Every structure is written in structure tokens, then in C-alpha cells.
């Protein structure tokens, strides 16, 4: 075959998707950290299926340029995680084929892959060798070097795939962390499976849209459902009350005393204090009494009290499922809005209380797509929208969404952990300019330490730490520092590393699997540091038993 038609390219993409689907778990299991959040395979598959659904809309006998463009667009809007975003940029290079081209020659294909390599590297702020980028680069170089010798597209594909496999096997030599963990790069592995599938299609293997989508497609967005309340429930739920206090400089403010008194008025209380600003969230039947009490401490602003019985709870993968987001009346476009990615009902409550307008339900193991971010940003009726990713593998999807939005000024804050996102929202002062807010948030993020506790899903070595399956792992600023059979032991080691003589505040978000007994042990341990204030909050998050911020 010396030319590639649009229909044949569709067959190649379908078979590529099928191969990735069949090996999704194998790619997920290549996660460097042996923690239960390996999601590269699922992210790449979800991204590819978005492209498959897009080309399914094409007319019969499409030009190869139309196929490449449709698939590329589908990938871009459906991109999940860093691996998905990079993958979308790889295929965007193929979409540079001249729109007048019906069938692609060897020269056209080689040039398109060369552009794919360029796009892939541009998509990453700091390209790292030993990743999917290297695999794409090496494979592209192989076909460029042999361009004048190639006599068929099948031969081109065989050379490309062979070098991609060799390059993937070399990734541990380029990234010590891969060698230490005993794995190859997961993104590169996913890409190799896609390449193998495309080569298999050139050799005659075929798979239909129905076969690929019906066996692989997962419903990404659930239908919205609404909670109905009867008369008694309308009187029972009370009001979701939020406000900010600008503290009176002549009065001494004691957060613990303030919070204890506030408990007399209601429940689901969140109090955060940053210098002369106090942000409060409480569920109460008497918001007027709460406001009167709070006024004793200073001037109130950003005051609201919504009847929770008439708030909607959208049962969707894009919004908080159990947390009732405050129902806001339609109003003129506001100056500022915030979108954040979170999982865990407690965390969602807290971030809503801190001023977040829209929450995308996700994070670890549930990386939202570019389209999810676009939809959430679109819901925020504001001129400037800050996006708080709260996860390093979500950051690139947020950035991709920003590039596709023209009617709002979108600012993606580089918060790559929950701790960083929480610290950023503590600096959210709507009286400042957009640039000043972003600068304050970034400065605060740089000053905090982030820690997590989770469990190991396999034996491994990471950062010199010997890890056994089911051990509890301590992660400090992205690096594993210890592994223990008892979770409290790993927690204590992590806290010792995080607390320094300059530390003043520890905020601990505990997950859905933590009981009160362990919380008491945590509080007893921190009591040995009398100069440090401890705040323990029920985050309700999955996978990570503890998320810790120290400042």
C-alpha cells in the first residue's frame, strides 16, 4: 500500500483503541508509585474513545485529513490526565495533513509524524526524557531516517512500531525512578499498544465501532437527578450560611474559642483564619443569630444564607454528589469565580465555604477531561475564573481547557495537591486584582509542605524505600519517605519530617477510612509540638487516609 485512505485510517484507529482497551490494566499497573491510583491506561483509553466517538460522526468515505482532524479534536476535548493531554497533542500533528488530501502518501505521513513530535514536546512545560515523549521522538526519527528507502506504508508502520518498542524498553535507562521501580514508562507503554493496534489493522485485523465502544465505553457523565423535599424537610434542613469577617484590630481573636461558641448555633462548621480575615461556613436554623454573634469580632462581608432544602444535589461525575452546593440566584456577571477539582464530601464542603463556585468531582483515579473543565468554567458567571486543579495529573487538562475558552479570563493556579489548593484558597481575596490574587496564591503554594498517607498495592522500591504490599506509605512533596505496617507509624514519621522549628500550623484532612481512635493518637503526637496549631478536618476523601498541609 503506497497511500492511506480515510476509511483505512479509521480501521487503524479502531484497532488501536481495541489494543489499548485490552491492555488498559497492564498500563495502569506500571505506575511508578505502588499506590492505588495508577490511572494512565484508563486516562489514555478514555481520551482515545472521545476521538473514536468523534470520527463515528463522519460521512462515508471521508478524506484522511477529515479523519485526522475529527479524531484530534475528539482527543483534545476528551483528554484526561497528563498522558491524555500529551496523546491529544501527538495526534494533533497528524491533523496538519493538507485538508485537500484524500489519501496520504508516505511523505505526507512522515511529515505529519514529525509535526506530532513537535506538538508533543510543546505540550509539556519541562519535557522529560524517558517518557512517552522519548518514544514518539525515537520512533519518528526512525521513519525520517529511512524515508527515502520506504516502499510501502506497512513498512513505515513496522519501522515506527519496532523503534517505539525499543525506545520504551530503554526508558528505565533514562529515568532512574523507572529503573528503581522496575517498570517502563506507563504513557510510553500505552502509546506502544496504540501503535501495535494500528499496525495490526494494516495487516488485516479489524474492529467495529460497536465492538470498541460497547466493550470499552464507560458512561462519563451521569444524568442529573434532583432531591425532592416535603414540608417537614423544608423546616428541618436549615440554612447553609457563609460569611467573612474582617477582624477588629483592637480585639484579640482566639480561633478555638470562636469555633466552640459557634457550635452552639449549628453543625458542619468550617473556620479558617488567615491574618485579619476569618472565613466561616456553618449549617444553622438561625443564621441571624450567627451573624449577630460574628459581628462582635469585626465587620462582615460576603454574607449569604441559603435554604438547603431547595438546593440541588446533582448526581453526576462532574459535581459534588452528596454535598449540597449553595444555590445562587441569577445575577449579573461577577468579577471573580473559582473552579476546583475534588473528591470527598468534607473537602467539597470546605472548598465551597472558602469561595469555590463549581466543583468537578475527581482527582486521584478520576482525572477529569478537558471538556469537564470547559463545562465547569462555563457554569461560572464571572469575568475572571480561577481554576484550582489540586492534582498534578489534572493540571494539564485544566491548561488545555484554558486555551479553548475565549469569553472569560481563565487563570490556572499551579496547585498540584489538595494541600496547595487549600492554601491557595486561603489567599482568595476578591478585593484584589486578578494578577495580585494569582500571585498571592502562588506565593502561598510555594510556602507550604504537602503530605499524604496511602497504602501499597505491590512490593516495590521507591526513593530507596523498600515497600511491601499493603504497607502504609508516607509521601512528602511527591516523594515516598517511609513504608510501615501500621498506618499511625507512617503518619508519625511523615509529621516529624514535615514539622520544623518555623512551622506554625498543621491542617490534617482525614479520609473516609479513619476512625476517632487514630485521630486521638494523631492529636497526642502533635501535642509534643506546643508552638504548632493543629486543625483536624473530615475530608472524606478516598484512597488517601490523610492529606496534610504544614505551614
DOTIDREN-234845 format. One record per residue (C-alpha): x, y, z; residue in one letter. Coordinates in steps of 0.5 Angstrom, whole numbers, plus 500, padded with zeros to 3 digits. Example, Ala and Ser with C-alpha at 12.3 -4.5 7.8 and 13.67 -1.06 7.14 Angstrom:
BEGIN
525491516a
527498514s
END
This chain:
BEGIN
500500500x
503507498x
497511500x
493511506x
485513505x
481516511x
477509512x
483505513x
486510518x
479510521x
480502522x
487503524x
485508530x
479503532x
484497532x
489502536x
483503541x
482496542x
489494543x
489500549x
483497552x
485490552x
492493556x
489498560x
490495567x
497493565x
499500563x
495502570x
500498574x
506501571x
505507576x
512508579x
509509586x
506503588x
499506591x
492505589x
492511584x
495508577x
491511572x
495512566x
492507562x
485509564x
486516562x
489515555x
483510554x
478515556x
482520551x
482516545x
475514546x
473521546x
477521539x
473515537x
466518538x
468524534x
470520528x
464516528x
460522526x
464523520x
460521513x
462515509x
469515505x
472521509x
478525507x
484522511x
485530513x
478530516x
479524520x
485526523x
482533525x
476530528x
480525532x
485530534x
479535536x
476529540x
482527544x
483535546x
476536549x
476529552x
484529554x
484526562x
491527566x
498529563x
498523559x
491524555x
493531554x
500529551x
497524547x
492529544x
498533542x
501528539x
495526534x
494534533x
501533529x
497528524x
492533524x
496538520x
495534514x
493539508x
485539508x
485538501x
489531501x
484525500x
489520501x
496520505x
503518502x
509516505x
512523505x
505526508x
505521514x
513522515x
512530516x
505529520x
509525525x
515530525x
510535527x
507530532x
513530536x
514538536x
507538538x
508533544x
514537547x
511544546x
505541551x
510540557x
513546560x
519542562x
520536558x
523530561x
526524557x
525517559x
517518558x
512518552x
516524549x
522520548x
518514545x
515519540x
522522538x
526516537x
520513533x
519519529x
527519528x
527512525x
522513520x
525520518x
532517517x
529511513x
524516509x
528515502x
528508503x
521506505x
517503499x
510502503x
506505509x
506498512x
514498512x
514505515x
509503521x
513497522x
520501523x
516506527x
513501532x
519497532x
523503535x
518505539x
518498543x
526499543x
525506546x
520504551x
525499554x
530504554x
526509559x
529506565x
536508563x
534515562x
529516568x
532513575x
526513578x
523508573x
529503574x
529503581x
521501581x
523496576x
518499571x
518502564x
514509563x
507508563x
505513558x
510510553x
507504554x
500506553x
503509546x
506503544x
500499545x
496504540x
502503535x
501496535x
494496534x
495501528x
500496525x
495490526x
490494522x
495495516x
496487517x
488486516x
486486523x
479490524x
475492530x
468496529x
465502533x
460498536x
466493539x
470498541x
465503544x
461498547x
466494551x
470500553x
466506554x
464508561x
459513562x
463519564x
457524566x
451521570x
444524569x
443530574x
438528579x
434533584x
433532591x
425533593x
424536600x
417535603x
414541608x
417538614x
424537611x
424544609x
423546616x
429541618x
435543614x
436550616x
441555612x
448554609x
451560612x
458563610x
461570611x
468573612x
470577618x
475583617x
477583625x
477589629x
485590630x
483592637x
480586639x
484579641x
482573637x
482566639x
480561634x
479555638x
474560643x
471563637x
469556634x
467553641x
462558641x
460558634x
458550635x
452553640x
449555633x
450549628x
454544625x
458543619x
463548621x
469551618x
473556621x
479559617x
484564620x
489568616x
492574619x
486579620x
481575616x
476570618x
472565613x
466562616x
462556614x
456553618x
449550617x
444553622x
437554623x
438561626x
443565621x
441572624x
444570631x
450567628x
451574624x
450578631x
455573634x
460574629x
459582629x
462582636x
469580632x
469585627x
466587620x
462582616x
463582608x
461576603x
455574607x
450569605x
445564608x
441559603x
436555605x
439548604x
432544603x
432548596x
439547594x
440542588x
445536589x
447534582x
448526582x
454527577x
461525576x
462533575x
460536581x
459534588x
455528589x
453529597x
455536598x
450541597x
453547594x
450553596x
444555591x
446562588x
441567585x
442569578x
445576578x
450580573x
456577572x
461578578x
468580577x
471573580x
470566580x
473559582x
473552580x
476546583x
478539583x
476535589x
473528592x
471527599x
465531602x
468534607x
473537603x
468540598x
464543604x
471546606x
472549599x
465551598x
466555604x
472558602x
469561596x
469556590x
464556586x
464550582x
467543584x
469538579x
469531582x
475528581x
483528583x
486521584x
484516580x
478520577x
482525573x
477530569x
477531562x
479538558x
471538557x
470537564x
474544566x
471547560x
464546562x
465548570x
468554568x
462556563x
458555569x
461560573x
458567571x
465571572x
469575568x
476572571x
476565573x
481562578x
482554577x
485550582x
487543580x
489540586x
493535583x
499534579x
496530574x
490534573x
494541572x
495540564x
488538563x
486545566x
491549562x
488545556x
481548557x
484555559x
487555552x
480554549x
476559552x
475566549x
470569553x
473569560x
480570563x
482564566x
487563571x
490556572x
493556579x
499551580x
496548586x
498540585x
496538591x
490539596x
494542601x
497547596x
490548593x
487549601x
493554602x
491558595x
484559597x
486562604x
489567600x
483569596x
482576597x
477579592x
478586593x
485585590x
487585582x
487578578x
494579578x
495580585x
490574587x
494569583x
501572586x
499571593x
496564591x
503562588x
507565594x
503561599x
503555595x
511555595x
511556602x
507550605x
509543605x
504537603x
504530606x
500524604x
499517607x
496512603x
497504602x
502500597x
499495592x
505492591x
512490593x
517496590x
523500592x
522508591x
527513593x
531508597x
525506601x
523498601x
516498600x
512491602x
505490599x
499493604x
504497608x
502504609x
506510605x
508517607x
509521601x
512528602x
512533597x
511528592x
517523594x
516517599x
520517605x
517511609x
513505609x
511501615x
506496617x
502501622x
499507619x
500511625x
507510625x
508512618x
504518620x
508520626x
515519621x
511524616x
509529621x
517529624x
519531617x
514536616x
515540622x
521545623x
522550628x
519555624x
512551623x
506555626x
500551623x
498544621x
492542618x
490535617x
484532613x
483525614x
480520610x
473516610x
477510613x
480514619x
477513626x
477517632x
482513636x
487514631x
485522631x
486522638x
493519637x
495524632x
493530637x
497527642x
503526638x
502533636x
502536643x
509535643x
510541639x
507546643x
508552638x
504549633x
497550632x
493543630x
487543625x
484537624x
478536619x
474531616x
476531609x
472524607x
477523601x
478516598x
485513597x
489518602x
488517609x
491523611x
492529607x
497534611x
499541610x
504545614x
506552614x
END
